[in-house]
Structure formats: C-alpha cells, structure tokens
Amino acid sequence: MNHYPDSIVKLIESLSKLPGIGRKTAERLALHILHAPEKEAYTLAENIIALKKKIRLCSNCFALTDRKMCRICCDPARDHSIICVVENPSDMAAIEKSNAFSGIYHILGGALSPIDGIGPDELRIKELFKRAENVETREIILATQTDVEGEATASYLFERLKTINIKVTRIATGIPMGGNFQYTDSLTMQKALEKRYGF
C-alpha cells in the first residue's frame, strides 16, 4: 500500500472494516470514489454523515427511524393489536419484504446468550411486557431466529408472557434451524408467518 497516498490508504482501511468488504474490494471502492464525479463523492459523504446524525430508535418499537416514531408505528392502516417480536432491525426488514405481516413490531436488540453475558436485562424485554399489557394488544408473534439463542429467547418470552391473558404464537415451518432471516426468501417468510403456531 506504500504506492498510495495516505488519504487513499486511510479510505481503504475504513472501507475494509465494513462487513463483507475485503482489502481488494475496499481498494476498488476507494479508487471508484476517487475517480467518481466530485458531486457523487460529496453526496456519499453527506449521506453517511446524515445517517449518523439523524437515525435513532423508534420510541415505541425500537426500529430505526429519523423521527420520534417510525413509519410503521405511525401508520393507521397497520394492525396495532398484533406485535411481531424480532431480534434486530434487519429481521424486521426481512419480514417487511415478504409483505406477509400487517401488524407492528418490537425489536429486542438481540437474543439471550448467557455465554456472551446477554441476559434479560440487556434486551428490551421490560418494554415488551409493558406493550403486551396494553388492552389493544391481542397477539404477540415470537419471530426470533431459529438458532439456539433465538429459540431460548422465544421460550423465555413465552414463559413470561403466559402470565398475561394474551395469545402468543411462534413462527412456523419454512425457516430452517439456525437459519438467518436476512437470507430467507419472501415466500418462505410469508408461509412461516401464515402458519405460526401457539405454544
């Protein structure tokens, strides 16, 4: 890398820290940005800065938003009586792409993993119970991942939620054990939501 000026080397190093971007790809991207029209490069930089300054968590469901509440929570056409519990915003995005769900969400911020020091207090579980106690809520769908941590989280939540008089279901067939929602096709996600089951 000694043949590149410091500014290019620093950009390559920054880009290579992105997930899925190796050193060669980072180098290609850096050179693309260098040779791109100045306006394009500035727009990219401005978008990154705006992302860091404006994006926050929805005060209701903890989805990513650029205002107090996200678009889904503010949408009167959504069914606010059904809450789909997911681990992360990317899981919510995967479900939304399937067009199979018209309710609202609750994002836990991860899954229970005692080995990693993630217990109930590290997740947004208290906030979920507060929402579950709302008289408007009639069903909670547990759509955590199908890996060990996701299954443990779903079981824990079910045990806690059954003390409240509310229907609790779990996503069903189609999602393989250990599978990641981000890589699940829309039709499979749709079927998993349609065939959800009670505990």
Helices and strands as residue ranges (DSSP letters): H 6-15, H 23-35, H 38-54, E 56-57, E 64-65, H 71-74, E 79-86, H 89-98, E 103-107, G 114-116, G 120-122, H 125-132, E 139-142, H 148-161, E 167-170, G 181-183, H 186-194, E 197-198
